[in-house]
C-alpha cells in the first residue's frame, strides 16, 4: 500500500525576517526620485551585459539579459513625436543617454511645442510609481532644426 505522510507547512520566513530585523543596524530610507532633495533626478537602467540603456524594462531589448544597473540621467533630451491627445501634451523624448521615454510637457502651451525642441526633466517618477515624468522646454526648435 502506498504510504503518504502529511506534514504541516513550516513558514520560516517570519522567523528569518524577525531575526534579520533584530540584528540589522538602523539605516535611513533609500533616496528615491520623488524625495524633495532629489526631485529632478531621472534614473534609468543600463544592461550589465551589453551596456544598452533602457527606461523601466524587465529585460534588455538588445540581448535579452535581465541584469541591469541603475544610473542617473542628466535629464536633457529632444522631443521626437507627440502621442495621445493635445490637452495631455505627452511626447516621446529621446534622452541624451540613448533611451526614449514618454513624458508630459508642462508650463508651455501645446501649440508652442514642436518636434526637435530641447527639453529637461523637471520631476521624475520613482521606478515603481505610476505616472509620467514632467519635462519643460529649454528652448524652442527652429524650422531648420525640426526633424
Secondary structure by P-SEA (a helix, b strand, c coil): cbbbbbbccccaaaaaaaaaaaacccccccccccccccccbbbbbbbcccccccccccccccccccbbbbbbbcccccccccccccccbbbbbbccccbbbbbbbcccccccccccbbbbbccccccccbbbbbbbbcccccccccc
